[in-house]
Amino acid sequence: MNAPTAAAHLLPAIHLRDVPPALIDALQSRFGTQCSTAQAVREQHGRDEGSLQAPPPSAVVFAESTQDVADAVKLASQYDVPVIAYGAGSSLEGHLLAVQGGISIDVSRMNRVLSVNAEDLTVTVQPGITRKQLNDAIKDTGLFFPIDPGADASIGGMSATRASGTNAVRYGTMRENVLALQVVTASGEVIHTGTRAKKSSAGYDLTRLLVGSEGTLGIMTEITVRLYPLPEAVSAAICSFPSIEAAVHTVIQTIQLGVPIARVELIDHHTVRMVNAHSKLTLREEPMLLMEFHGSPAGVKEQAETVQDIASEFGGQAFEWASTPEERTRLWTARHNAYFAAVQSRPGCRAISTDTCVPISRLADCLLESVDEVEASGIPYFLVGHVGDGNFHFGYLIDPDNADERTRAEQLNHQLVARALSMGGTCTGEHGVGIHKMGFLLDETGAGAVNMMRAIKRALDPKNILNPGKIFAM
Ligand SMILES: Cc1cc2nc3c(=O)[nH]c(=O)nc-3n(C[C@H](O)[C@H](O)[C@H](O)COP(=O)(O)OP(=O)(O)OC[C@H]3O[C@@H](n4cnc5c(N)ncnc54)[C@H](O)[C@@H]3O)c2cc1C
């Protein structure tokens, strides 16, 4: 393991490339009202939910078809101008920032379900459909798509960031759930990767290469993902603990015993307080696990009893059950809104979100040492975690105009990543690298692996126009 470097503190390096008026004219003539240069539209497309900033792109193309994406990329390529794919704009690490200028290609209007293959448990969609839109569209099939980042992200954005969420402990991440892609390459060519078959040994696994590539290798225009039968029985419960340590040990033992729990989320007492205020709930303001069990009625009962026994060994209070679908939705909505609840708790603040993930056996050490560190720093924070995967997020709530707070928060993040890497973990379990974690990627993988990524990027995007300046510097 290499020690994390100060590169992790970098604010975006901005090297604007020329966007000739001739390109904007060509885009406007090809796309008409689908191309906007309005300041507000450009600004909305030049930022994400993270705390970094850069000048906005010069124009936004609202693509409505694969051909639109291909034509926009071809025009940009002709003028050597960067293109940044835009899904729902919920990424957190500076993914969408136009750090080298360029144009944004917004695919949110490409939001149709193209085909549901219920018998094969797959669906093919356009990239702009959001996870909630997809689940609404297939609700009559008895199937569902489980991956649920807190935001209502697009399937294209989720594939591009290799996202996961609360259900990953049972259903996996986008890595396991994307089967096939249609992709517009840097030259504007349309290619296909993967098939709807459950497995394949056909050549390089380009689907896996593109999933998690953050818009730097191609723009996805069709995506085939796995679906799952809606579970026969679903139960959700909350359980409060005397300490974070007790909650974490309950999770570790649950996972080590192989209980197929569907969701197990840690929320610390600060965050419970923020969630109560935001979602008008009255949860006990103590460290809490929010859990969900899926299966047959007997299976769910058995899983819940096992976890309840483990929790009581560690001083957990009796489970409080959310038995109706409405109660469950209310609880999970509150969990998914924890980020916004936290940001509202300090008016004007921005959250610097961490995303480390460690092997489950190291979760308690990593988490508890990090809690001590942030408590000692005095920076306000929230803590939530998909702890069944060993993944947790601190959100340091900083005043964006206070350079000292930003430096201290970045320092905490730096120390946290160093700890996670030393324990065999990763700097990012699910949010991706973007700009913010570029230094950490080098620390995690070493120069050899980053050089291999650079070689792939050069081969597939020789003009470096696809979301340049992200993941690693060229
Ligand atoms: C409150 C909150 C909670 C969150 N919780 C989670 C969580 O639990 N788990 C998690 O994984 N993430 C989480 N996130 C982060 C975010 O939701 C994910 O990163 C999500 O996958 C981004 O999807 P998007 O559609 O918003 O993509 P965008 O932000 O629009 O884009 C993200 C990246 O993908 C690229 N991209 C977008 N569409 C395409 C395409 N069609 N082809 C190629 N590249 C494309 C963009 O260029 C960019 O680099 C959370 C964010 C917020 C604000």
The ligand as an SDF file (V2000), in Angstrom:
LIG
                    3D

 53 58  0  0  0  0  0  0  0  0999 V2000
  -28.4210   12.0960   -1.4140 C   0  0  0  0  0  0  0  0  0  0  0  0
  -27.5300   11.2490   -2.2390 C   0  0  0  0  0  0  0  0  0  0  0  0
  -27.3640    9.9150   -1.8850 C   0  0  0  0  0  0  0  0  0  0  0  0
  -26.5440    9.0920   -2.6530 C   0  0  0  0  0  0  0  0  0  0  0  0
  -26.4340    7.7850   -2.2940 N   0  0  0  0  0  0  0  0  0  0  0  0
  -25.7060    6.9650   -3.0690 C   0  0  0  0  0  0  0  0  0  0  0  0
  -25.6410    5.5770   -2.7550 C   0  0  0  0  0  0  0  0  0  0  0  0
  -26.2200    5.1070   -1.7930 O   0  0  0  0  0  0  0  0  0  0  0  0
  -24.9310    4.7820   -3.5890 N   0  0  0  0  0  0  0  0  0  0  0  0
  -24.2950    5.2690   -4.6960 C   0  0  0  0  0  0  0  0  0  0  0  0
  -23.6900    4.4970   -5.4290 O   0  0  0  0  0  0  0  0  0  0  0  0
  -24.3130    6.5850   -4.9930 N   0  0  0  0  0  0  0  0  0  0  0  0
  -25.0140    7.4370   -4.2240 C   0  0  0  0  0  0  0  0  0  0  0  0
  -25.0750    8.7650   -4.5380 N   0  0  0  0  0  0  0  0  0  0  0  0
  -24.3190    9.2760   -5.6930 C   0  0  0  0  0  0  0  0  0  0  0  0
  -25.1080    9.2940   -7.0350 C   0  0  0  0  0  0  0  0  0  0  0  0
  -26.4910    9.2000   -6.8420 O   0  0  0  0  0  0  0  0  0  0  0  0
  -24.5880    8.1750   -7.9150 C   0  0  0  0  0  0  0  0  0  0  0  0
  -23.2310    8.3980   -8.2340 O   0  0  0  0  0  0  0  0  0  0  0  0
  -25.3820    7.9830   -9.2260 C   0  0  0  0  0  0  0  0  0  0  0  0
  -24.9810    6.7660   -9.7910 O   0  0  0  0  0  0  0  0  0  0  0  0
  -25.2010    9.1010  -10.2330 C   0  0  0  0  0  0  0  0  0  0  0  0
  -26.1760    8.9550  -11.2370 O   0  0  0  0  0  0  0  0  0  0  0  0
  -26.7020   10.2160  -12.0670 P   0  0  0  0  0  0  0  0  0  0  0  0
  -27.7360    9.7410  -13.0120 O   0  0  0  0  0  0  0  0  0  0  0  0
  -27.1050   11.3010  -11.1510 O   0  0  0  0  0  0  0  0  0  0  0  0
  -25.3900   10.5660  -12.8620 O   0  0  0  0  0  0  0  0  0  0  0  0
  -24.7220   11.9730  -13.1620 P   0  0  0  0  0  0  0  0  0  0  0  0
  -24.4050   12.6590  -11.8860 O   0  0  0  0  0  0  0  0  0  0  0  0
  -25.5430   12.7110  -14.1330 O   0  0  0  0  0  0  0  0  0  0  0  0
  -23.3710   11.4910  -13.8510 O   0  0  0  0  0  0  0  0  0  0  0  0
  -22.4260   10.7570  -13.1300 C   0  0  0  0  0  0  0  0  0  0  0  0
  -21.2840   10.3240  -14.0300 C   0  0  0  0  0  0  0  0  0  0  0  0
  -21.7710    9.3980  -14.9840 O   0  0  0  0  0  0  0  0  0  0  0  0
  -21.5430    9.8700  -16.3120 C   0  0  0  0  0  0  0  0  0  0  0  0
  -22.7150    9.4980  -17.1030 N   0  0  0  0  0  0  0  0  0  0  0  0
  -24.0060    9.8220  -16.8870 C   0  0  0  0  0  0  0  0  0  0  0  0
  -24.7840    9.2450  -17.8100 N   0  0  0  0  0  0  0  0  0  0  0  0
  -23.9670    8.5410  -18.6360 C   0  0  0  0  0  0  0  0  0  0  0  0
  -24.1740    7.7410  -19.7940 C   0  0  0  0  0  0  0  0  0  0  0  0
  -25.3770    7.5310  -20.3150 N   0  0  0  0  0  0  0  0  0  0  0  0
  -23.0930    7.1720  -20.3720 N   0  0  0  0  0  0  0  0  0  0  0  0
  -21.8530    7.3560  -19.8810 C   0  0  0  0  0  0  0  0  0  0  0  0
  -21.5970    8.1230  -18.7990 N   0  0  0  0  0  0  0  0  0  0  0  0
  -22.6480    8.6950  -18.1820 C   0  0  0  0  0  0  0  0  0  0  0  0
  -21.3620   11.3620  -16.1740 C   0  0  0  0  0  0  0  0  0  0  0  0
  -20.5800   11.8940  -17.2220 O   0  0  0  0  0  0  0  0  0  0  0  0
  -20.6650   11.4530  -14.8320 C   0  0  0  0  0  0  0  0  0  0  0  0
  -19.3060   11.2060  -14.9830 O   0  0  0  0  0  0  0  0  0  0  0  0
  -25.8680    9.6210   -3.7870 C   0  0  0  0  0  0  0  0  0  0  0  0
  -26.0310   10.9660   -4.1300 C   0  0  0  0  0  0  0  0  0  0  0  0
  -26.8430   11.7820   -3.3680 C   0  0  0  0  0  0  0  0  0  0  0  0
  -27.0050   13.2070   -3.7620 C   0  0  0  0  0  0  0  0  0  0  0  0
  1  2  1  0
  2  3  1  0
  2 52  2  0
  3  4  2  0
  4  5  1  0
  4 50  1  0
  5  6  2  0
  6  7  1  0
  6 13  1  0
  7  8  2  0
  7  9  1  0
  9 10  1  0
 10 11  2  0
 10 12  1  0
 12 13  2  0
 13 14  1  0
 14 15  1  0
 14 50  1  0
 15 16  1  0
 16 17  1  0
 16 18  1  0
 18 19  1  0
 18 20  1  0
 20 21  1  0
 20 22  1  0
 22 23  1  0
 23 24  1  0
 24 25  2  0
 24 26  1  0
 24 27  1  0
 27 28  1  0
 28 29  2  0
 28 30  1  0
 28 31  1  0
 31 32  1  0
 32 33  1  0
 33 34  1  0
 33 48  1  0
 34 35  1  0
 35 36  1  0
 35 46  1  0
 36 37  1  0
 36 45  1  0
 37 38  2  0
 38 39  1  0
 39 40  1  0
 39 45  2  0
 40 41  1  0
 40 42  2  0
 42 43  1  0
 43 44  2  0
 44 45  1  0
 46 47  1  0
 46 48  1  0
 48 49  1  0
 50 51  2  0
 51 52  1  0
 52 53  1  0
M  END
$$$$
